[in-house]
């Protein structure tokens, strides 16, 4: 896939929920004897729920889907063995696969604390990425800069079906009734997405610091936070993925730093690059997720022990995949 194709498509969150841990596995009504129930955690001690605006999703190093919050130690495990996850923030759904079965968590369900994930499909063909194609709506796919295969696509049509790269197709879906009942689900307003691109304003970089296969990309910038600009400084194409490196630029001081939160400022030459994103800000613009970090604007970053998927109340997303 060419550079920028995925960047232009609205996320469902990039690469494929406010509740307590599902207390029970899926019932026999939506599972066959050969299927395994959605792995879930044992109930955690009751915690006071933070405000929705503070909640975000991660997948941790054990492939567990978790709900966490800023400003507290709140954590709820929603599912285990979530090998491939797709967060559709517009429809407020989290799709995940354990490699053999596809599940969904409905973040709008007021009874989510007592409701298990919904089994959508079983006996899945091999896949490494999830996509959801709902008729008449933007394709939901992970935000990444990679051409991964094989891909599993859920075609959310009146008669829904699963399609795989090798032409495998299945309409025998345990979750067909749920999909049909939710086809008219209304999408909420999406958080703004701003992606680095050669058409954006540029910050001058010396030839010795601009390391881009396509020269017009180097120096492309986006307003970041705290009056800084995020500046693309490195770009190259690997076997399956594009790789990017960025600097932060303080225009008032005329100095550069390493994102996400610089410990020092100085000339671009010799300043190491940091991640280009995606930087997922909360609705207030006071905190953001990037890779395995949660950062507070004007503060510091802390390791999450997993990958941030997005906020339940999303703000601006910017940078590159």
C-alpha positions in Angstrom: 0.0 0.0 0.0 1.4 3.4 -0.9 2.4 6.0 1.7 -0.4 8.0 3.0 -3.3 5.7 1.9 -4.1 4.5 5.3 -3.5 7.9 6.8 -6.4 9.5 4.9 -8.9 7.0 6.1 -10.8 7.6 9.4 -9.7 5.3 12.1 -11.5 2.8 13.7 -7.5 2.9 15.8 -4.8 1.5 14.1 -2.8 -1.9 14.7 -7.4 -3.9 14.2 -14.9 0.4 26.2 -16.2 1.3 29.6 -16.9 -1.8 31.5 -15.9 -4.1 34.3 -14.4 -7.4 33.4 -16.8 -9.6 31.6 -18.1 -11.8 34.4 -19.3 -14.8 32.3 -18.0 -16.4 29.0 -20.3 -16.3 26.0 -23.3 -18.5 26.4 -24.2 -21.6 24.5 -26.6 -19.6 22.4 -23.7 -17.9 20.6 -21.0 -20.7 20.7 -20.7 -24.1 19.2 -19.1 -27.0 21.1 -15.9 -26.6 19.1 -15.5 -22.9 19.9 -13.6 -21.6 22.9 -15.1 -18.8 25.0 -13.6 -15.4 25.0 -10.9 -15.5 27.6 -11.6 -13.0 30.3 -10.2 -12.0 33.7 -11.5 -12.9 37.1 -13.5 -10.1 38.6 -11.3 -7.4 40.0 -12.1 -5.6 43.3 -14.7 -2.9 42.8 -13.2 0.4 41.9 -14.7 3.8 41.6 -15.1 4.6 37.9 -13.3 7.7 36.6 -14.9 10.2 34.3 -15.3 8.8 30.8 -13.0 11.6 29.4 -10.1 10.1 31.4 -10.5 6.5 30.1 -8.4 4.9 27.4 -7.7 1.5 26.0 -4.5 -0.5 25.8 -3.3 -3.9 24.8 -0.7 -5.1 27.3 2.3 -7.3 26.8 0.2 -10.4 27.6 -2.2 -9.6 24.8 -4.9 -8.5 27.3 -7.3 -5.7 26.4 -7.5 -3.2 29.3 -9.3 -0.1 30.2 -7.2 2.5 32.2 -7.5 6.1 33.3 -5.4 9.1 33.7 -4.8 10.5 37.2 -5.5 7.2 39.0 -4.6 3.5 39.3 -7.8 2.5 37.7 -7.5 -0.6 35.5 -10.0 -3.1 34.1 -9.2 -6.1 32.0 -11.8 -6.5 29.3 -10.5 -9.6 27.6 -7.4 -11.8 27.3 -5.8 -13.3 24.3 -6.7 -10.3 22.2 -4.1 -11.0 19.5 -5.5 -8.5 16.9 -7.5 -5.5 18.0 -9.3 -2.8 16.1 -10.8 0.1 18.0 -13.5 2.0 16.0 -13.9 5.2 18.0 -16.6 6.5 15.8 -18.9 3.6 16.4 -17.6 3.0 19.9 -16.8 -0.7 19.3 -13.7 -2.8 20.0 -13.2 -5.7 17.7 -10.6 -8.4 18.6 -9.5 -11.8 17.5 -7.8 -14.6 19.3 -6.6 -16.0 16.0 -9.6 -18.3 15.6 -12.6 -16.3 16.7 -13.7 -12.7 16.2 -15.4 -10.8 19.1 -16.8 -7.3 19.7 -17.2 -5.2 22.8 -20.0 -2.6 22.6 -18.8 0.5 24.6 -22.3 2.0 24.6 -23.8 -1.0 26.4 -25.0 0.4 29.8 -24.8 -3.2 31.2 -21.3 -3.8 30.0 -20.1 -4.5 33.5 -22.1 -7.7 33.4 -22.0 -8.5 29.7 -19.4 -10.7 28.0 -17.9 -9.8 24.6 -20.2 -10.8 21.7 -19.0 -13.6 19.5 -19.1 -12.6 15.8 -17.3 -15.3 13.9 -15.5 -18.6 14.5 -13.1 -20.9 12.6 -11.3 -17.9 11.1 -8.7 -18.3 8.5 -5.1 -17.1 9.3 -4.8 -13.3 9.6 -2.7 -10.6 11.1 -5.0 -7.6 10.6 -8.7 -6.9 11.1 -10.8 -4.5 8.9 -14.5 -3.8 9.1 -16.4 -2.6 6.0 -19.8 -1.3 6.9 -21.9 -0.3 3.9 -22.1 3.4 3.4 -19.5 4.2 6.0 -15.7 4.6 6.0 -13.7 1.4 6.2 -12.5 0.8 9.8 -8.9 -0.4 9.8 -5.8 0.0 12.1 -3.7 3.2 11.9 -0.4 1.9 10.7 2.1 2.5 7.9 2.4 -1.2 7.0 1.1 -3.4 4.3 0.3 -6.5 6.4 -1.1 -9.8 5.2 -3.2 -11.8 5.5 -6.1 -9.5 6.3 -9.5 -10.5 7.6 -12.4 -8.3 6.5 -15.8 -8.3 8.1 -18.3 -7.1 5.5 -21.1 -5.6 7.6 -23.9 -5.9 5.0 -27.6 -6.8 5.4 -26.3 -10.4 5.1 -22.9 -10.0 6.8 -19.9 -12.2 5.8 -16.2 -12.7 6.4 -13.6 -12.6 3.7 -9.9 -13.5 3.8 -7.0 -12.7 1.5 -7.0 -16.1 -0.1 -10.6 -15.8 -1.1 -12.0 -17.7 1.9 -15.6 -16.5 2.6 -18.1 -17.4 5.3 -21.6 -16.3 6.0 -22.1 -18.7 8.9 -21.6 -16.1 11.6 -22.7 -16.7 15.2 -23.0 -12.9 15.6 -25.2 -12.3 12.5 -28.3 -11.3 14.6 -26.3 -8.7 16.5 -24.7 -7.3 13.3 -28.1 -7.0 11.7 -29.6 -5.3 14.7 -26.7 -2.8 14.8 -26.4 -2.0 11.1 -28.1 1.4 11.6 -25.7 2.3 14.5 -25.1 6.0 14.4 -21.5 7.1 14.3 -20.5 9.9 16.7 -18.3 12.8 15.6 -14.8 11.7 15.1 -11.8 13.4 16.7 -9.8 15.5 14.3 -7.0 13.8 12.4 -4.0 15.8 11.2 -1.3 13.8 9.3 2.1 15.0 8.3 2.3 15.4 4.5 4.4 17.3 2.0 1.6 19.8 1.5 1.8 20.9 5.1 3.9 23.9 6.3 7.6 23.1 6.5 10.3 23.8 9.1 13.8 24.2 7.5 16.2 21.3 8.2 19.8 21.3 7.0 20.6 18.6 4.3 22.7 16.8 6.8 19.7 16.4 9.2 17.0 15.7 6.7 17.0 11.9 6.0 14.0 11.3 3.8 13.7 9.0 0.8 11.3 11.5 -0.7 12.9 14.8 0.0 9.7 16.8 0.0 8.5 15.0 3.1 11.4 16.2 5.3 10.5 19.3 7.3 6.7 18.8 7.0 5.2 19.9 10.3 2.0 20.0 12.4 1.1 22.1 15.5 1.7 19.8 18.4 1.2 21.1 22.0 2.7 23.7 24.3 3.4 25.9 21.2 5.7 23.3 19.6 5.6 21.9 16.1 6.1 18.2 15.2 8.6 18.0 12.3 9.3 15.1 10.1 13.1 14.5 9.9 13.5 10.8 8.9 11.6 8.7 6.4 12.4 5.4 4.7 10.5 2.4 3.4 11.2 -1.1 4.8 10.1 -4.4 3.4 6.5 -4.0 4.6 6.3 -0.7 6.5 7.3 2.9 6.3 9.5 4.2 9.1 9.5 7.7 10.4 11.4 9.9 12.8 10.4 13.3 14.1 11.7 16.3 16.0 9.9 18.9 18.1 10.5 22.5 17.2 10.1 25.5 19.5 9.7 28.4 17.1 10.1 31.0 19.9 13.5 29.6 20.9 14.5 28.4 17.5 15.5 25.1 19.0 14.7 21.4 18.5 14.1 18.6 20.9 13.3 14.9 20.8 9.6 13.9 21.1 7.4 13.1 22.9 8.6 15.4 25.7 12.2 16.8 25.2 14.7 16.7 28.1 16.9 19.2 26.3 16.7 21.7 23.4 19.3 22.6 20.8 20.2 22.5 17.1 18.6 19.9 14.9 22.1 18.5 14.0 22.9 15.8 16.6 19.4 15.9 18.1 18.0 12.3 18.1 14.6 11.7 16.4 11.7 10.4 18.3 8.3 8.9 17.4 6.2 10.6 14.7 3.0 9.1 16.2 0.3 8.6 15.9 -0.1 11.0 18.9 -3.6 10.4 20.3 -4.7 13.4 22.5 -7.5 13.3 24.9 -10.5 15.6 24.4 -9.0 18.3 26.6 -5.6 18.2 24.9 -3.9 17.8 28.2 -2.6 14.2 27.8 -1.7 11.9 24.9 -0.9 8.3 24.0 2.0 7.4 21.8 3.3 3.9 21.3 3.6 2.4 24.9 3.6 5.8 26.7 1.0 8.0 28.4 2.3 11.6 28.5 0.9 14.7 30.2 1.4 18.0 28.4 3.8 20.1 30.5 4.6 17.1 32.6 6.2 13.7 32.0 5.6 10.3 30.3 5.1 7.0 31.9 5.3 3.5 30.4 2.0 1.7 30.0 3.4 -1.8 29.7 1.4 -2.1 26.4 0.2 -0.2 23.4 -2.3 2.7 23.7 -5.3 2.2 21.4 -7.2 5.4 22.0 -9.4 7.4 24.3 -13.1 6.7 25.0 -13.6 10.4 24.4 -11.0 11.1 21.7 -9.4 14.4 20.8 -6.9 15.2 18.0 -4.8 12.5 16.5 -1.7 13.7 14.6 1.7 12.8 13.2 2.2 9.7 11.1 1.0 6.1 11.6 
